Amino acid sequence: MDELKKDSQKTRPPLAYRNEEFLRHADARPLRILSEYLEPLTHFRNQKVRDTVVFFGSARLTEDGPMGRYYEDARKLARLITEWGASIDGGANRLVITSGGGPGIMEAANRGASEAGGKTIGLNIGLPFEQFPNPYITPELSFEFHYFFMRKFWFAYLAKALVVFPGGFGTLDELFELLTLVQTRKLTKKIFILLYGTEFWTEIINFDALVKHGTIAESDLGLFKFADDPETALELMKDSLSIYLRPDEPETPAIATSVKPGP
């Protein structure tokens, strides 16, 4: 009997949440998605992150490259915002600089925040090239995502502002998704959107043509501002956000709203 008991213990199947083969299976996808929501949430609460300023921009804009001034501007602006956030009363980390966690503009943003003595977030994602965590992210706030949509959720969830530097497909994708959420009022909180580098953005996107052809309303042009130097960018952000940075704000503001259907 004892031998049978020992044999049964040896063949006991693993608990489901410890079964790596199952967790990698398609049937466990909802669990993997939920994990990419709950793990960052736990870290943000433990680190007392109240709200964020998200920097988007190309991974290819290096410090010593032909567009290196954007790297230095992102670094300086992140430093200025972090210093401003540290002056806001509330007992929590305010306006924590957040990036996609990789090189280029992302690195510059995390670097500037780190140089100002602030915590800084990196929301990385596994890609076949370019995307590796930069060394300036606060270790407790460095994340690796598999699902793009969960990464985008965390970009938006705590963001008070979005600063978009020149970038490619990924930057454009992230910008327009956030603009759509603001335009359709799916964001229930104030979010300030700044396009950094007027010459670049007005050449890449003809916003006036979108109005001309009736695909957006003229009022939609008011959803974002332009800036070309860190000091102006900071002042625009302060003008837009200062009245919303209250110590008594909920720690995890709602992101979406559902409209009740009509009769």
N, C-alpha and C positions, 0 to 999 in steps of 0.2 A: 504493500500500500504506500509506504514512504517513497519507494522508487517511482511509483506511478505519479505521485504528487510532485516529485522533483522534475520528472519529465514534462508534466503539464505546465510547470512554471517556466521551463526552458522554451516551450512553444507558445507561451502566452503572447497574443498579438499586441503591438504597441498601442498606446492611447492615440486617438485620432489626431489630437493637436500636436503629437510628437512624431507622427508618421510623415516623414519628409516625402516619401513617394506619393502619398495622397495629396499633400499640400501643393505639390507641383502639378497635379492633375487638373484638367479643365474643370472638373466638378468643384474644385476648391477655389476657383477664381473669385467668387464673392468674398471669401475669407481673406484672400490676398488684397483685394481692393479695400476692404474694411481695415486691414492692418495699416495701409498707407494713409488712412484717415486717423486712426487712433494713436499710432505711435508718435507722429508729430504733435498731435494735440497734447499728449502727456508731457512731452518735452517743453512745449510752449508754456504750459501751466507751471511746470516745475521751475522754469527759468523766468517766470513772471513777465512774459512778453505780452504787452497789452495791445500794441498795434505796430504796423510796419510801414516802411517806404520801400517800394519794389523798384529795382533798377533792371531794365531790359537793355540789350544791346549785343552787338556782334562779339563772338568769341575770337574773331580774327583781327580785331583792332588792338594791336599790341602797343606797348609803351614806346618802343623805338621804331614803329612803323610809320608809313606816310600819313596816317590819320591819328598819330600819337597824341595830338592835343586833346582828342576826345577822351582818351584814357586818363590823362592828367586832370581834365575837367571833372570826369566822373569821380575820380579819387578825391578831389577837393570838395566837390558838392556833397559826397557821402560823409566826409569829415565834418562839414558845416552842419548838416542835418543832424548828425549824431550829437554834436555839441548843443544844438538847440533842443533836441529830445531830452538831454540830461538836465536841462533847466526847467522842465515841466514837472510840476508837483504831481504826486499821485502814488508814489510808492511802488511803481512798476516800471519796466523798461518800455519807454515810449519811442515811437518812430524808429524801430530797429531796422537797420539797412538789410534788405533781403535781395539776393540775386539767384540766378540759376546755378551758382556754385562753380562754374567753370572758369576758363581763362578770359582774356580780353576785357571788355567792359565789366563783366561779372567780377573778375578779379579786382579790377580797379575800385569797384564799389565796396567790396568786402575789405579791401586794403585800407581805404580811407576811413571806414568806420572803426577798424581795428586800431589805426593810428590815433584816433580820437579817444581811445580807451573804452569803446562801447562793445556790446555784444553784437554779433552779426550772423545772419542766417544764410545758408547755402542749400538750395533745393535742387540737388543734382539729379541727373537721369542717365541711365546707361545707354550710350550711343557708340556706334562703331568707330567714331573719330571725334577728336576735339574735346570731348566732355570728360574731364577729370577734375576732382575737387581741388580748388586752389588752396594755398596754405594759410589764408587769412580768415577763414571761417572759424567761428567759435566751435570747438569740438562737440559740445553738447547740442549744437544747433546745426549740425551737418547731417543731411539726409540724402538717401539714395532711393530714387523712385523707379518703378518699372512702368507705371501707367502715366501717360502724359496728362490725362484729364484729372487725375488726383493731384499731380504736381500743380496744374493750373488752378485747381481749387484752393490750394494753400497759398498760391500767389495772391489770390483775390480775397481770401477769407478775413485776414487781419489788416489788409492794406488801407492806409489813409491816403496814400499818394502813389502814383506810378510815374516814373521818370524813364523815358524811352530814348535811348541814344541810337545813332545809326546802326542798322543791322540788316540781316537778310530774311530768309523765309521764316525762321523761328520767331524773330523779333516782330515781324509783320503779323504773324499768326496771333501772337500773344497780345499785341496792341489792339487788333480789331476785335478779338474776343472780349476784351475788357470794355472797349468802346460800345460794343453791342449790348453788353450787360447794363451799362450806364444808360444808353439810349432807350432801351426797352424797360428801364426802371426795375430790372431784376436785382439790382443792388439796392438794398434798403438803407445804405449809409452813404455819407458823403465821401467821394473819392476824387482827388485832384489828379488830372492827367496832364503831364508836361512832355512835349516833344522837344528834345534838345538837339539843336542844329537846324536852324530855319532853312538854310540853303539846301541841305540834304533832303529834308522832309518835303519841301515844296517842289523839289525836282522829282522825287520818287513818287509822290502821291498828289494828284491834281484834285484837291478837295473842292475847289470852286467848280470844277467840271462835274463833280457828283451832284452839286446843287443845281447847276445849269440843266442837267439831264433829268432832274427830278427824282434821283435815286436816294437822296437824303434831303432833309429840310435845312433851310438856311440857319435855323436856330441850332442845328447839330454842330455847326462850326464853333459854338460856344462850349462844347464839351471838353475842349483841350486848349492849352496855351503853348506858345513857343518861347524858348529862351536860348541865348547863345553864350552866356557866361554864368559861372556858379553863383555869383552874388545876386544876379537878377532872378535866377531860378529859385533861390532860397526865399527872396522877398515875395515872389509870386505865390510860393507855397505857403508862406506865413499869412499872407493876405487871405488866402482861400480857406486855410485850415484852423487858424488860431481859435476861432469861436467854437470849434468842434472838439478841441482837445481838453475835455473835462475830466477831472479825477474820478468822477462817479459814473463814468461810462461802463457798460457791461464789458466783462473781460473777453467774451467771445461774441461779437455782434453778429446778428443774423445776416446772411448773404443774399437770400432770395425771398421773394414774396409771391404768393399765389393769388391771382385775381379770381374772385367768385364769378361764376358764369351768370349772365343776365337771365331775366325771366323767359 
